[in-house]
């Protein structure tokens, strides 16, 4: 779908989607960098992960997302942190963003 803003596009359901700029696997976490984007302060986002987290990554490392220079932990709906074990081999994730509450919830994932 063509749009006037090439940075963010939406699917037929209206959920914004975009690709991450890089995935950094560190010693204490794995960060999925989303660069600088203008997104709604609340709602669903679909993120195409630029570099799939390899099976060799430490599975207990927590996952964080960095957007517009702000890093936040990615959590499951029950509040527990998402770890590498949940995202090994995943190419796309759907996240519920709630800026007023300051949370990012992993809602679904798709493997390659």
HELIX and SHEET records of a PDB file:
HELIX    1   1 UNK A   84  UNK A   87  1                                   4    
SHEET    1   A 9 UNK A   9  UNK A  10  0                                        
SHEET    2   A 9 UNK A  16  UNK A  19 -1                                        
SHEET    3   A 9 UNK A  42  UNK A  48  1                                        
SHEET    4   A 9 UNK A  90  UNK A  98 -1                                        
SHEET    5   A 9 UNK A 103  UNK A 111 -1                                        
SHEET    6   A 9 UNK A  70  UNK A  76  1                                        
SHEET    7   A 9 UNK A  62  UNK A  67 -1                                        
SHEET    8   A 9 UNK A  29  UNK A  33  1                                        
SHEET    9   A 9 UNK A  22  UNK A  25 -1                                        
END                                                                             
